[in-house]
Amino acid sequence: MVDHITQQNAMLIQKLKEHELVHSAWYFNSKVFAIDKNDRRYTFDIYDDINKKIRAGCPR
C-alpha cells in the first residue's frame, strides 16, 4: 500500500515549516504533524487555523 500526499497537504506542510513557532512538520500515515518550539506535537488538517491551534497549545 502506498500513501500519496495531496497537493493541499504539501502546501500545509510548507506553511507549517515557514511558521515562526513551528520547529518541524511532516506527513505520515495520511496525517500532517508538526512540532512547535516547545516540543509539543500537533496534528493538522487543511482547514485548521495554524496560528490559533499553536497559540492555544492544543496539540490535537
Beta strands, then each sheet from edge to edge (+ up, - down):
strand 1: 22-28
strand 2: 31-36
strand 3: 41-44
sheet 1: 1+ 2- 3+
end
